[in-house]
């Protein structure tokens, strides 16, 4: 049975979650990928405000396909997360608490999750039509010129996720593979 | 000699680019369904999501995956065909432009990548491979290649002395290191021989095969089965969460090499294994 979690995330909620937990996420989350992350850290370096309040925030690594008339959003599955690894320490510093993506994270991220009590959720890569069904509102709030890479404010309802890296240094990709490897 | 207006190429590409991105091929769907019964609980849950995802995408004509990729187009042009009505290259790009715009597919192509990266806005230009073959038909295939699996693909300029065992280790190491990143269950395309550039083309071309379609050379066909078994012992599983089905298939395409080098290339493709063809 999936655990219901709401944003913004708090330390108390994060501390209870462990790798392999199925999550049903609801609330407001923000999208950002490679180019948007660069712009976000540039804003920080200039001492300017971010286009959203980072405290307790969850960032979804996604560049959706365009919405058809009548759709909230197009297909919206996760992109590979490691490309955003270099930006994660700065995002954690300003209060980001969760990330949604797919694929393995680097040492700096796994350590950061422990230092800042934060969490990395996996969404199924390529299940983009299915995931779009859990997005009920979508609004571009920054960097419109980046097209699919613009920062969007999403309202999600029961988005199906799984905990990949918890705040205690565990990694579901490593543990899952260990259990099933026949090498 | 047969005359074909390039407008037919544009129309065909518009149609198959949308189909490739929104309709999962039957061979892949069958592989998901047939693999569920033996899969790890978490792997089974991922496969169930992928089946449901494909059904939603087909019903609502929306992309299976938001990353509708670089439009890689392969054309086999009969040598008795005369293409008229304008530039073939422009006709191909126009087909991609129309397909990606009218099909609400994501535009991911960035121009001037080194100095001034800007989205081209219509997913053009395509990557176009042409081959001249006997006959008076034109076969067009599109393989929209997304970033997740592209980033995990590799080429290795190995020594002839590294032999079959060396290539096998390269295959296993590459898939092991890619882990969850290319969206398993993947398809593994192995190119062997040729030159640095040609070997990657061979590997890419192998991805156009259907799941279960073996190399015509019986010895290579055996090797494909053996290496696929080895890959599926890695334990990566659907979604990379741990399980049995790491790869749905492994294809080898060979070409002669010189006496100086022995390059294998490994082209990984994510679970949707998008590929559509048509013949004019």
Interface residues (C-beta under 8 A of the other chain):
Chain A: X20 X62 X63 X64 X65 X66 X67 X68 X71 X74 X75 X76 X77 X79 X80 X82 X102 X103 X104 X122 X124 X125 X126 X127 X128 X129 X130 X132 X133 X146 X147 X148 X160 X162 X172 X173 X175 X176 X177 X178 X179 X180 X181 X182 X183
Chain B: X40 X42 X46 X49 X50 X52 X53 X54 X56 X57 X60 X61 X62 X63 X64 X65 X66 X67 X68 X104 X105 X106 X107 X108 X119 X121 X147 X148 X151 X179 X180 X181 X183 X233 X234 X235 X236 X237 X239 X240 X241 X242 X243 X244 X270 X271 X272
